[in-house]
Amino acid sequence: MTEKELKPLSENEMSEETVEERLSESQEDKDVVIQAIDELADRASEIDKLKDELEQTTDKWKRQAAEFQNYRRRTEQEKARAVSLGKSLVIQQLLDVVDDFHRSLEATAQAELESEGELSAAYQSLKSGVELVYQKLMSELERLGVHPIDSVGKPFDEDEHEAIMQQEAAEGEETGIVLSEIQRGYRMGDKVLRHARVVVST
């Protein structure tokens, strides 16, 4: 290009055609800018829409996660209750066997008193075997958290005791005290497996 070609035209040199071309170019530039602004506005609107969708999806996911946590906690609690219930039902059946062993050992003690120690070696062997089985059974129950309820000499508690008989208290003794046990009671943790059947002073 020559220097003459680069020189801008003066107002006198501008023809009507040149003015129209420049106005047309200016209008095209405006249209391009307006179109770009419209595109940006559309994109901003789309971004807002996507943000709303993301928030809704996030809220929905959080609610589902919370519901799942609650469901899992309820399931674990129900499972623990079922296991505890099953264990307590089995142990309650075993308590009758424990009672039988306990009565057997009391009978051996009574027999020894009556015979004044003149019992055979076979009897002593049998007694030792029964004691060993009883001790193992009680150790297993203790390992499972099962303990006998300490009743004799304690105030009567309807949450732990069942009064089978009443006996008049001696002079100077308190009333409402457990005097003896007819059947031993047991508890597992905070739960009473079997109430102690007792004689209470009145």
Contacts in CASP RR format, 6 or more apart in sequence:
PFRMAT RR
TARGET T0000
AUTHOR 0000-0000-0000
METHOD contacts of the structure
MODEL  1
MTEKELKPLSENEMSEETVEERLSESQEDKDVVIQAIDELADRASEIDKL
KDELEQTTDKWKRQAAEFQNYRRRTEQEKARAVSLGKSLVIQQLLDVVDD
FHRSLEATAQAELESEGELSAAYQSLKSGVELVYQKLMSELERLGVHPID
SVGKPFDEDEHEAIMQQEAAEGEETGIVLSEIQRGYRMGDKVLRHARVVV
ST
9 18 0 8 1.000
84 191 0 8 1.000
87 144 0 8 1.000
87 188 0 8 1.000
88 188 0 8 1.000
88 191 0 8 1.000
88 193 0 8 1.000
91 141 0 8 1.000
91 144 0 8 1.000
91 146 0 8 1.000
91 186 0 8 1.000
91 188 0 8 1.000
91 193 0 8 1.000
92 193 0 8 1.000
92 194 0 8 1.000
94 137 0 8 1.000
94 141 0 8 1.000
95 185 0 8 1.000
95 186 0 8 1.000
95 193 0 8 1.000
95 194 0 8 1.000
97 137 0 8 1.000
98 134 0 8 1.000
98 137 0 8 1.000
98 138 0 8 1.000
98 141 0 8 1.000
99 183 0 8 1.000
99 184 0 8 1.000
101 130 0 8 1.000
101 133 0 8 1.000
101 134 0 8 1.000
101 137 0 8 1.000
102 134 0 8 1.000
102 184 0 8 1.000
104 130 0 8 1.000
104 134 0 8 1.000
105 127 0 8 1.000
105 130 0 8 1.000
105 131 0 8 1.000
105 134 0 8 1.000
108 127 0 8 1.000
108 130 0 8 1.000
111 119 0 8 1.000
111 123 0 8 1.000
112 119 0 8 1.000
141 147 0 8 1.000
141 186 0 8 1.000
144 188 0 8 1.000
145 188 0 8 1.000
145 189 0 8 1.000
146 186 0 8 1.000
146 187 0 8 1.000
146 188 0 8 1.000
146 193 0 8 1.000
147 186 0 8 1.000
147 187 0 8 1.000
147 188 0 8 1.000
147 189 0 8 1.000
148 184 0 8 1.000
148 185 0 8 1.000
148 186 0 8 1.000
149 160 0 8 1.000
149 161 0 8 1.000
149 184 0 8 1.000
149 185 0 8 1.000
149 186 0 8 1.000
149 187 0 8 1.000
149 192 0 8 1.000
149 196 0 8 1.000
151 160 0 8 1.000
151 161 0 8 1.000
151 178 0 8 1.000
151 181 0 8 1.000
151 184 0 8 1.000
151 185 0 8 1.000
151 196 0 8 1.000
151 198 0 8 1.000
152 178 0 8 1.000
152 179 0 8 1.000
152 180 0 8 1.000
152 181 0 8 1.000
152 198 0 8 1.000
153 177 0 8 1.000
153 178 0 8 1.000
153 179 0 8 1.000
154 177 0 8 1.000
154 178 0 8 1.000
155 176 0 8 1.000
155 177 0 8 1.000
155 178 0 8 1.000
156 163 0 8 1.000
156 176 0 8 1.000
156 177 0 8 1.000
156 178 0 8 1.000
156 198 0 8 1.000
156 200 0 8 1.000
159 192 0 8 1.000
160 185 0 8 1.000
160 187 0 8 1.000
160 192 0 8 1.000
160 195 0 8 1.000
160 196 0 8 1.000
161 178 0 8 1.000
161 195 0 8 1.000
161 196 0 8 1.000
161 197 0 8 1.000
161 198 0 8 1.000
161 200 0 8 1.000
162 195 0 8 1.000
162 196 0 8 1.000
162 197 0 8 1.000
162 198 0 8 1.000
163 198 0 8 1.000
163 199 0 8 1.000
163 200 0 8 1.000
164 182 0 8 1.000
164 197 0 8 1.000
164 198 0 8 1.000
164 199 0 8 1.000
165 182 0 8 1.000
165 199 0 8 1.000
165 200 0 8 1.000
166 199 0 8 1.000
166 200 0 8 1.000
166 201 0 8 1.000
166 202 0 8 1.000
167 179 0 8 1.000
167 199 0 8 1.000
167 200 0 8 1.000
167 201 0 8 1.000
167 202 0 8 1.000
168 201 0 8 1.000
168 202 0 8 1.000
169 175 0 8 1.000
169 176 0 8 1.000
169 177 0 8 1.000
169 201 0 8 1.000
169 202 0 8 1.000
173 201 0 8 1.000
174 201 0 8 1.000
175 201 0 8 1.000
175 202 0 8 1.000
176 200 0 8 1.000
176 201 0 8 1.000
176 202 0 8 1.000
177 200 0 8 1.000
177 201 0 8 1.000
178 196 0 8 1.000
178 198 0 8 1.000
178 199 0 8 1.000
178 200 0 8 1.000
178 201 0 8 1.000
179 198 0 8 1.000
179 199 0 8 1.000
179 200 0 8 1.000
179 201 0 8 1.000
180 198 0 8 1.000
180 199 0 8 1.000
181 196 0 8 1.000
181 197 0 8 1.000
181 198 0 8 1.000
181 199 0 8 1.000
182 197 0 8 1.000
182 198 0 8 1.000
182 199 0 8 1.000
183 194 0 8 1.000
183 196 0 8 1.000
183 197 0 8 1.000
184 196 0 8 1.000
185 192 0 8 1.000
185 193 0 8 1.000
185 194 0 8 1.000
185 195 0 8 1.000
185 196 0 8 1.000
185 197 0 8 1.000
186 192 0 8 1.000
186 193 0 8 1.000
186 194 0 8 1.000
187 193 0 8 1.000
END
